[in-house]
Amino acid sequence: MKNIITSEIANLPTRFGKFKVKAYKDECQEHLAIMSEDFFDLENPYVRIHSECLTGDTMGSLKCDCSNQLDLALKLISKNGGLVVYHRQEGRNIGLVNKINAYKLQDEGYDTIEANLKLGFKEDERDYSAVAFILKDLKLSKIQLITNNPSKIDFVEELGIEITQRIPAVTSINKYNKDYIETKKEEMGHLF
């Protein structure tokens, strides 16, 4: 990854607890490392790679489980120590406009994968090179990964980072996200 600009580390008190934050800017987007106060003292921190979801993370959308997964991770790292990498690639990196267009297709009966494909995208367009830079910058060699996504497990292992434990990011299912979660499980191999 070339031309990544980083910020200094600053304090960020939140409703989940006190954290340290560091921002990273690549050619296209800005990403955030949200660390527990004791992060640099930990040998095997909890880590979540959280892909941006404006509708879920900021507006509490019930169409997905993103906000619930982010809340779960922030609570866990506040209590036990660790890191959330906030990966700014909205809608599996199709962008907000296309994500809303995908929502419209989902309203018409398409599942989350079919909607992306109908719009001319792959089921998942994310590029994790900025995340690789962040994990290397923070000198991680072994972690406890908070995820349901097998692609994220493979990505971390390909970096040579040891995953000592996978922590499921299982949250509540409702009538609006039931089909979405089922599609992630059945079609994308997510581990619940």
Summary of the structure (lengths in Angstrom):
residues: 192
radius of gyration: 16.3
end to end distance: 32.0
largest distance: 49.7
contacts: 588
relative contact order: 0.16
helix: 39%
strand: 24%
